[in-house]
Amino acid sequence: MAAPPEMRYPGRAIDDRRRGVLLDSGRALMLLGALVLITCRRLLAGCDNAEHVLAGFALWLLGVGLATLSLVAGHFPRLAAAAAPLATALRG
């Protein structure tokens, strides 16, 4: 849901599609990271494989970063413009 025009920052408009891509990619990566961590914990009975834990945590952190960037994309349009193709590449 887009904000009304009077709430937007003048001169810092960001494409809603780009914001949506960042948010959706952030959610997907957070979910994937959480699934890696849960699978490692539950199915493998507390696996001792540190690579799985590190990979899951890194995916989750990347997702948090993209989701947070989608919230402040209007303040940092160049960063959002650079992150949107990255998020699209990670999804596809």
C-alpha positions, 0 to 999 in steps of 0.5 A: 500500500503506497503512502498518500502523496502528501506524505512522500518526501519531495525530490526523493520519490522512489519507484514503488515497484523497486521498493516492492522488489526489495521488500519481497526479496528481503522476506524471501531471504529471511525465510530461507535463512530461518529455514536453514537454521531450523532444519539444522536444529530440528532435523539434524538434531543440533548439527555440529556443522558450523557452515550451515549455521553461518550460511543460514545466519548470513542469508537471514542478515541479507534479508533483514538488510534488504527489507530495512532498505525497502523502508528507507529507500526514499532517503537513499535512492542511489543505494536502492537503485543499486540494490534492486538489481541485486535483489532481482538477481538473487531471486531469479 
